[in-house]
Amino acid sequence: MPEMRMRDALREALREEMLRDETVFLMGEDIGAYGGSYAVTKGLLEEFGEERVKDTPIAESGIVGVGIGAAMAGLRPMVELMTINFSFLALDQIVNSAAKLYHMSNGQINVPMVVRMASGGGSQLAATHSHSLEGLYAHFPGLKVVCPSSPADAKGLLKRAFRDDNTVIFIEHTANYGLKGDVPDDPDFLIEFGQANVLREGSDVTLVGYSGSVHQATRAAVMLQEQEGISAEVIDLRTLRPLDIDTVIRSVQKTNRAVIVEDDWKFGGFAGELSAQIMERAFDWLDAPVARVCGKDVPMPYNRNLEFAALPSEEDVVEAVLAMF
Amino acid sequence: MTATPRLARKAREAEPDIDQLLDFLYQMQLIRRFEERTGEMYTKGKVRGFLHLYTGQEACAVGALATLQPQDKVVTHYRDHGHAIARGMDPNRVMAELFGRQDGVSGGRGGSMHLYDASIGFLGGYAIVAAHLPLAVGLGLAANMKKENFVTLCVFGDGSVGEGEFHEALNLAVLWNTPVVFFCENNLYGMGVSFQESLSTQVTTLAAAYNMPAVSVDGMDVTAVYRETLKAVEHCRAGKGPYFVEAMTYRYRGHSMADPELYRLKDEVEKYRKRDAIDRLKARLMEGGHLDGAGWEAIVERVEKVVEDSIAFADASPNPPIDTLFRYVTKEPGDA
């Protein structure tokens, strides 16, 4: 298996899906001549031409709406919104049209569209450009929400997204674009939605994350093992909708403790949902309240030290685990 | 039950012939009575939720929709019953949808503002103002990319013009040369605010600013609506890109059933009722000797039967079973 960075794995997925299915096309802000603001689509304009790799005006609502219309007519568009921060401008189209048309039309119209966006803080981009709102999209029935943590997952999940008959919100953490890993080059390599990945087996505590926070959880698990002799199991959710809660529950029934790690704000975030589901289904197995290690409840500051303090760290995870024993 | 789009006994002519005008008269009367009776059903509690009646604007739907071919697509706003009926949607299933019943076009899941019948290219009423304009551009883009010769008629109200999506959609439509007819039903009010108070210029000026051909037409003259929309549709079908039609019209009823109409005078309503599209076409056909009192009575009776049948059909249709609640949330392989 070739080793590649996540951005290259994503590009491979797009390329393979465009070669496989001529109804797949890409549109978005600076995806063509510029090559994508995170270089994911670099070279695709040259390979596939302007018809299938469309640079768009900066008009998030408009281009997502165009994607919905194209999908209604039988095409499979991928719309790149550059970052999740700009996706709020398209929120109505995503929530009121893409997520609901299938239901409201009694199954007559579906919207097979992939909407890609980058998320996450940590780059000193300050409050308007540092959101981690994967959980926001997971709130809406009718959407699928995918957040890969590794190059291989990114490829397998993005290829799977183009085979779905619904709108898939595909969210990539900016800190993950440069990650390297082995990536299968089989054009039929797919990762099914709703299958969490147990990255590390353990017996004392379950650490749950997705996208960027998987890496804090994994580093914390190593620290716990080496420094405290605590065996932590690490679960990468991969998709928030559909959610593989069964894998989480099985793990908690084994370890009797759960810590959820998430970049997003704690208040009203996805960690709260997970915590509630664990409580509902595994209350009798818990030896401690479910803990949440999340972003602090402030708009993201620009200053490096303040930003670092606002984001969850592996030390925060270790501290939360130790408080359970 | 699959409806077929009305139309096309022959290629569209620039001027409708007498048979077509008689059909326009029938359709406008059908929509008028369907809406009046729907209002009564609302007061009886049979129709719930928001209800926006189309009375007064019938010439827009009938004139514009008559220019389309079966392969064409329609997206429209939430005051959508008239367009649905003009496109050939089964009135029984429209009324059943308003009643929220299983046999409704949207299975009782959509209601008045969300009518869909994909089998006739009627891809929805949209209840978020201007949200469907970008969708229409996407449909047009797909027509180009798939090399399918369908035109998308996108109907919206003057209230849409202030929304960002209006501007995004017009810009994209021209940039990508999409076959979309933007059809603005200017009924003078976005809910209760007159369009003069909410727009700094004229509607067609905005369309022209995006390099789109734009025309304003008397929306209470069905022939004029038909004539100008046909030009627009033919322009699109010839691959010349989008086209904008503004139809000046007037709604006789309030914005919705909850509207006390404090923002306009009764005199204004009366003024427009004197220009009623149905009355004008009826008078024209009678003056020309193409319709007499008995002929009109026959139209009225035919319409009454269709509307009464639709109410009976809707009343007899069951509620969707509770165990179907979770249907159609996402589409999965193997779904029924």
Contacts between the chains, C-beta under 8 A, distances in Angstrom:
chain1	res1	chain2	res2	distance
A	25	B	145	7.0
A	51	B	145	6.7
A	54	B	176	8.0
A	56	B	172	7.5
A	57	B	168	7.3
A	57	B	171	6.3
A	57	B	172	6.8
A	57	B	175	7.3
A	59	B	168	4.1
A	59	B	171	7.2
A	59	B	172	7.0
A	61	B	134	6.8
A	61	B	164	6.5
A	61	B	165	5.4
A	61	B	168	6.2
A	62	B	134	4.7
A	62	B	137	7.5
A	62	B	164	8.0
A	62	B	165	6.2
A	62	B	168	2.9
A	62	B	169	5.9
A	62	B	171	7.5
A	62	B	172	5.5
A	63	B	134	7.5
A	63	B	168	7.9
A	63	B	172	7.4
A	64	B	134	7.4
A	65	B	131	6.9
A	65	B	132	7.8
A	65	B	133	7.2
A	65	B	134	2.4
A	65	B	135	5.3
A	65	B	137	7.2
A	65	B	138	6.5
A	65	B	165	6.6
A	65	B	168	7.7
A	65	B	169	7.1
A	66	B	134	5.1
A	66	B	135	7.5
A	66	B	137	5.0
A	66	B	138	4.0
A	66	B	141	6.1
A	66	B	172	6.0
A	67	B	138	6.2
A	68	B	134	7.4
A	68	B	135	5.3
A	68	B	138	5.9
A	69	B	134	6.7
A	69	B	135	3.8
A	69	B	136	6.2
A	69	B	137	6.2
A	69	B	138	2.1
A	69	B	139	4.4
A	69	B	140	7.6
A	69	B	141	7.0
A	69	B	142	6.9
A	69	B	152	8.0
A	70	B	138	4.1
A	70	B	139	7.3
A	70	B	141	5.3
A	70	B	142	4.6
A	70	B	145	7.5
A	71	B	138	7.3
A	72	B	123	6.1
A	72	B	135	6.9
A	72	B	138	7.1
A	72	B	139	6.5
A	72	B	142	7.8
A	73	B	73	7.6
A	73	B	138	7.1
A	73	B	139	5.1
A	73	B	142	3.4
A	73	B	143	7.1
A	73	B	146	7.2
A	74	B	142	6.6
A	74	B	146	6.9
A	75	B	141	8.0
A	75	B	142	5.1
A	75	B	145	6.4
A	75	B	146	7.1
A	77	B	138	7.8
A	92	B	128	5.8
A	92	B	131	6.1
A	93	B	131	6.6
A	93	B	134	6.9
A	96	B	128	5.2
A	96	B	131	6.3
A	97	B	126	7.5
A	97	B	128	7.9
A	97	B	131	6.1
A	97	B	132	7.8
A	97	B	135	6.7
A	101	B	124	7.2
A	102	B	328	5.2
A	102	B	329	7.3
A	102	B	330	7.0
A	102	B	331	5.7
A	103	B	109	6.0
A	103	B	327	7.9
A	103	B	328	4.6
A	103	B	329	5.8
A	104	B	106	6.2
A	104	B	109	5.7
A	104	B	110	4.7
A	104	B	114	4.7
A	104	B	116	7.2
A	104	B	124	7.8
A	105	B	106	5.9
A	105	B	109	7.8
A	105	B	110	6.9
A	105	B	114	7.5
A	105	B	116	3.9
A	105	B	118	7.1
A	105	B	124	6.8
A	105	B	328	7.8
A	106	B	104	8.0
A	106	B	105	7.7
A	106	B	106	4.8
A	106	B	107	3.3
A	106	B	108	7.9
A	106	B	109	5.3
A	106	B	110	7.2
A	106	B	116	7.3
A	106	B	328	6.2
A	107	B	107	7.6
A	107	B	327	6.9
A	107	B	328	4.3
A	107	B	331	7.5
A	107	B	335	7.8
A	108	B	106	7.8
A	108	B	116	5.3
A	108	B	117	7.4
A	108	B	118	4.2
A	109	B	116	6.2
A	109	B	118	5.8
A	109	B	123	6.4
A	109	B	124	7.2
A	110	B	331	4.6
A	141	B	329	5.2
A	142	B	329	5.7
A	142	B	330	6.3
A	144	B	330	7.1
A	165	B	330	7.7
A	165	B	331	4.0
A	165	B	332	7.4
A	165	B	333	7.9
A	166	B	330	4.7
A	166	B	331	5.8
